[in-house]
């Protein structure tokens, strides 16, 4: 399962597989705008970002 940090400091999603499979040289902390089912998943602690990746487009990062 993956975990992400919420505003109160609790980690609710983290891509552990990426940290296992790759050498992470630098990290960026950023906010996300979530809609629909993503919000419910994060609140329930069932978020899964295992197949996700970030893409930079027009100076902005997009979680895909």
DRENTORKOL-3810 file (N, C-alpha, C; in nm, 4 decimals):
REM DRENTORKOL-3810
@n.u->0.0839; n.v->-0.1166; n.w->0.0000; ca.u->0.0000; ca.v->0.0000; ca.w->0.0000; c.u->0.0888; c.v->0.1234; c.w->0.0000
@n.u->0.0404; n.v->0.2316; n.w->-0.0568; ca.u->0.1129; ca.v->0.3567; ca.w->-0.0654; c.u->0.0619; c.v->0.4548; c.w->0.0385
@n.u->0.1445; n.v->0.5541; n.w->0.0730; ca.u->0.1047; ca.v->0.6535; ca.w->0.1726; c.u->0.1410; c.v->0.7942; c.w->0.1275
@n.u->0.0581; n.v->0.8953; n.w->0.1652; ca.u->0.0813; ca.v->1.0376; ca.w->0.1367; c.u->0.0631; c.v->1.1177; c.w->0.2646
@n.u->0.1408; n.v->1.2228; n.w->0.2852; ca.u->0.1336; ca.v->1.3038; ca.w->0.4073; c.u->0.0150; c.v->1.3999; c.w->0.4007
@n.u->-0.0677; n.v->1.4028; n.w->0.5040; ca.u->-0.1813; ca.v->1.4947; ca.w->0.5098; c.u->-0.1400; c.v->1.6235; c.w->0.5790
@n.u->-0.2323; n.v->1.7199; n.w->0.5873; ca.u->-0.2004; ca.v->1.8498; ca.w->0.6459; c.u->-0.1681; c.v->1.8406; c.w->0.7937
@n.u->-0.2177; n.v->1.7394; n.w->0.8627; ca.u->-0.1875; ca.v->1.7268; ca.w->1.0051; c.u->-0.0585; c.v->1.6490; c.w->1.0303
@n.u->0.0179; n.v->1.6182; n.w->0.9247; ca.u->0.1454; ca.v->1.5502; ca.w->0.9395; c.u->0.1391; c.v->1.3993; c.w->0.9282
@n.u->0.0205; n.v->1.3416; n.w->0.9229; ca.u->0.0051; ca.v->1.1967; ca.w->0.9111; c.u->0.0317; c.v->1.1533; c.w->0.7668
@n.u->0.1116; n.v->1.0495; n.w->0.7490; ca.u->0.1395; ca.v->0.9968; ca.w->0.6156; c.u->0.0254; c.v->0.9046; c.w->0.5750
@n.u->-0.0384; n.v->0.9359; n.w->0.4600; ca.u->-0.1479; ca.v->0.8510; ca.w->0.4129; c.u->-0.1206; c.v->0.7902; c.w->0.2761
@n.u->-0.0128; n.v->0.8305; n.w->0.2077; ca.u->0.0251; ca.v->0.7656; ca.w->0.0819; c.u->0.1739; c.v->0.7875; c.w->0.0560
@n.u->0.2447; n.v->0.6815; n.w->0.0248; ca.u->0.3877; ca.v->0.6863; ca.w->-0.0045; c.u->0.4178; c.v->0.5748; c.w->-0.1034
@n.u->0.4918; n.v->0.6060; n.w->-0.2075; ca.u->0.5236; ca.v->0.5063; ca.w->-0.3086; c.u->0.6475; c.v->0.4283; c.w->-0.2648
@n.u->0.6279; n.v->0.3273; n.w->-0.1816; ca.u->0.7390; ca.v->0.2475; ca.w->-0.1296; c.u->0.8056; c.v->0.1650; c.w->-0.2389
@n.u->0.7293; n.v->0.1207; n.w->-0.3378; ca.u->0.7870; ca.v->0.0405; ca.w->-0.4459; c.u->0.8883; c.v->0.1234; c.w->-0.5258
@n.u->0.8566; n.v->0.2503; n.w->-0.5485; ca.u->0.9496; ca.v->0.3375; ca.w->-0.6211; c.u->1.0791; c.v->0.3535; c.w->-0.5428
@n.u->1.0692; n.v->0.3681; n.w->-0.4117; ca.u->1.1896; ca.v->0.3817; ca.w->-0.3288; c.u->1.2706; c.v->0.2521; c.w->-0.3271
@n.u->1.2050; n.v->0.1392; n.w->-0.3419; ca.u->1.2741; ca.v->0.0103; ca.w->-0.3464; c.u->1.3403; c.v->-0.0114; c.w->-0.4828
@n.u->1.2690; n.v->0.0235; n.w->-0.5902; ca.u->1.3153; ca.v->-0.0062; ca.w->-0.7259; c.u->1.4130; c.v->0.0963; c.w->-0.7825
@n.u->1.4115; n.v->0.2183; n.w->-0.7300; ca.u->1.4924; ca.v->0.3257; ca.w->-0.7866; c.u->1.5725; c.v->0.3960; c.w->-0.6784
@n.u->1.6821; n.v->0.4585; n.w->-0.7182; ca.u->1.7605; ca.v->0.5423; ca.w->-0.6272; c.u->1.7022; c.v->0.6833; c.w->-0.6342
@n.u->1.6347; n.v->0.7254; n.w->-0.5289; ca.u->1.5729; ca.v->0.8578; ca.w->-0.5252; c.u->1.6802; c.v->0.9589; c.w->-0.4859
@n.u->1.7136; n.v->1.0503; n.w->-0.5768; ca.u->1.8181; ca.v->1.1484; ca.w->-0.5512; c.u->1.7652; c.v->1.2752; c.w->-0.4864
@n.u->1.6406; n.v->1.3118; n.w->-0.5159; ca.u->1.5839; ca.v->1.4354; ca.w->-0.4637; c.u->1.4329; c.v->1.4193; c.w->-0.4520
@n.u->1.3736; n.v->1.4839; n.w->-0.3554; ca.u->1.2284; ca.v->1.4792; ca.w->-0.3407; c.u->1.1730; c.v->1.6209; c.w->-0.3423
@n.u->1.0479; n.v->1.6332; n.w->-0.3836; ca.u->0.9787; ca.v->1.7613; ca.w->-0.3891; c.u->0.8479; c.v->1.7460; c.w->-0.3133
@n.u->0.8223; n.v->1.8356; n.w->-0.2194; ca.u->0.6946; ca.v->1.8344; ca.w->-0.1486; c.u->0.6029; c.v->1.9335; c.w->-0.2185
@n.u->0.4839; n.v->1.8868; n.w->-0.2555; ca.u->0.3914; ca.v->1.9722; ca.w->-0.3293; c.u->0.2481; c.v->1.9415; c.w->-0.2901
@n.u->0.1621; n.v->2.0365; n.w->-0.3123; ca.u->0.0197; ca.v->2.0162; ca.w->-0.2864; c.u->-0.0483; c.v->1.9555; c.w->-0.4078
@n.u->-0.1590; n.v->1.8886; n.w->-0.3847; ca.u->-0.2364; ca.v->1.8280; ca.w->-0.4924; c.u->-0.3798; c.v->1.8767; c.w->-0.4859
@n.u->-0.4419; n.v->1.8933; n.w->-0.6005; ca.u->-0.5842; ca.v->1.9227; ca.w->-0.6071; c.u->-0.6516; c.v->1.7917; c.w->-0.6440
@n.u->-0.7346; n.v->1.7409; n.w->-0.5544; ca.u->-0.8002; ca.v->1.6124; ca.w->-0.5756; c.u->-0.9490; c.v->1.6316; c.w->-0.5993
@n.u->-1.0061; n.v->1.5443; n.w->-0.6807; ca.u->-1.1498; ca.v->1.5491; ca.w->-0.7068; c.u->-1.2068; c.v->1.4085; c.w->-0.7005
@n.u->-1.3345; n.v->1.3991; n.w->-0.6765; ca.u->-1.4051; ca.v->1.2710; ca.w->-0.6827; c.u->-1.3545; c.v->1.1666; c.w->-0.5864
@n.u->-1.3294; n.v->1.0472; n.w->-0.6391; ca.u->-1.2963; ca.v->0.9316; ca.w->-0.5562; c.u->-1.1593; c.v->0.9406; c.w->-0.4906
@n.u->-1.0691; n.v->1.0256; n.w->-0.5443; ca.u->-0.9371; ca.v->1.0386; ca.w->-0.4829; c.u->-0.9483; c.v->1.0905; c.w->-0.3399
@n.u->-1.0382; n.v->1.1863; n.w->-0.3174; ca.u->-1.0566; ca.v->1.2448; ca.w->-0.1845; c.u->-1.1036; c.v->1.1378; c.w->-0.0867
@n.u->-1.2016; n.v->1.0596; n.w->-0.1277; ca.u->-1.2555; ca.v->0.9545; ca.w->-0.0408; c.u->-1.1476; c.v->0.8512; c.w->-0.0081
@n.u->-1.0691; n.v->0.8107; n.w->-0.1060; ca.u->-0.9625; ca.v->0.7123; ca.w->-0.0839; c.u->-0.8600; c.v->0.7623; c.w->0.0165
@n.u->-0.8202; n.v->0.8887; n.w->0.0053; ca.u->-0.7225; ca.v->0.9445; ca.w->0.0985; c.u->-0.7788; c.v->0.9535; c.w->0.2392
@n.u->-0.9035; n.v->0.9955; n.w->0.2515; ca.u->-0.9650; ca.v->1.0054; ca.w->0.3843; c.u->-0.9787; c.v->0.8695; c.w->0.4508
@n.u->-1.0051; n.v->0.7661; n.w->0.3721; ca.u->-1.0197; ca.v->0.6313; ca.w->0.4266; c.u->-0.8851; c.v->0.5615; c.w->0.4456
@n.u->-0.7778; n.v->0.6213; n.w->0.3946; ca.u->-0.6454; ca.v->0.5608; ca.w->0.4072; c.u->-0.6231; c.v->0.4461; c.w->0.3108
@n.u->-0.6979; n.v->0.4433; n.w->0.1998; ca.u->-0.6850; ca.v->0.3349; ca.w->0.1022; c.u->-0.6272; c.v->0.3837; c.w->-0.0304
@n.u->-0.5584; n.v->0.4979; n.w->-0.0285; ca.u->-0.5007; ca.v->0.5521; ca.w->-0.1511; c.u->-0.3929; c.v->0.4587; c.w->-0.2048
@n.u->-0.3829; n.v->0.4506; n.w->-0.3368; ca.u->-0.2826; ca.v->0.3665; ca.w->-0.4004; c.u->-0.2219; c.v->0.4436; c.w->-0.5167
@n.u->-0.0937; n.v->0.4773; n.w->-0.5047; ca.u->-0.0243; ca.v->0.5486; ca.w->-0.6120; c.u->0.0832; c.v->0.4605; c.w->-0.6747
@n.u->0.0666; n.v->0.3313; n.w->-0.6622; ca.u->0.1668; ca.v->0.2359; ca.w->-0.7098; c.u->0.1957; c.v->0.2522; c.w->-0.8586
@n.u->0.0962; n.v->0.2765; n.w->-0.9398; ca.u->0.1149; ca.v->0.2879; ca.w->-1.0844; c.u->0.1258; c.v->0.4336; c.w->-1.1302
@n.u->0.1384; n.v->0.5278; n.w->-1.0363; ca.u->0.1408; ca.v->0.6698; ca.w->-1.0698; c.u->0.2813; c.v->0.7182; c.w->-1.1022
@n.u->0.2864; n.v->0.8281; n.w->-1.1749; ca.u->0.4125; ca.v->0.8965; ca.w->-1.1989; c.u->0.3822; c.v->1.0447; c.w->-1.2200
@n.u->0.4835; n.v->1.1287; n.w->-1.2073; ca.u->0.4664; ca.v->1.2729; ca.w->-1.2245; c.u->0.5233; c.v->1.3144; c.w->-1.3593
@n.u->0.4526; n.v->1.4054; n.w->-1.4231; ca.u->0.4951; ca.v->1.4579; ca.w->-1.5517; c.u->0.4957; c.v->1.6104; c.w->-1.5433
@n.u->0.5990; n.v->1.6746; n.w->-1.5977; ca.u->0.6047; ca.v->1.8205; ca.w->-1.5959; c.u->0.5525; c.v->1.8738; c.w->-1.7279
@n.u->0.4497; n.v->1.9581; n.w->-1.7194; ca.u->0.3903; ca.v->2.0193; ca.w->-1.8382; c.u->0.3677; c.v->2.1672; c.w->-1.8111
@n.u->0.4214; n.v->2.2528; n.w->-1.8955; ca.u->0.4051; ca.v->2.3980; ca.w->-1.8832; c.u->0.4457; c.v->2.4494; c.w->-1.7453
@n.u->0.5545; n.v->2.3980; n.w->-1.6899; ca.u->0.6037; ca.v->2.4435; ca.w->-1.5609; c.u->0.5282; c.v->2.3903; c.w->-1.4411
@n.u->0.4367; n.v->2.2951; n.w->-1.4613; ca.u->0.3597; ca.v->2.2354; ca.w->-1.3526; c.u->0.3785; c.v->2.0844; c.w->-1.3542
@n.u->0.3817; n.v->2.0240; n.w->-1.2356; ca.u->0.3877; ca.v->1.8785; ca.w->-1.2259; c.u->0.2464; c.v->1.8231; c.w->-1.2174
@n.u->0.2197; n.v->1.7165; n.w->-1.2913; ca.u->0.0899; ca.v->1.6497; ca.w->-1.2920; c.u->0.1101; c.v->1.5056; c.w->-1.2484
@n.u->0.0337; n.v->1.4617; n.w->-1.1502; ca.u->0.0384; ca.v->1.3225; ca.w->-1.1065; c.u->-0.0530; c.v->1.2433; c.w->-1.1979
@n.u->0.0040; n.v->1.1457; n.w->-1.2667; ca.u->-0.0712; ca.v->1.0689; ca.w->-1.3668; c.u->-0.0797; c.v->0.9248; c.w->-1.3234
END
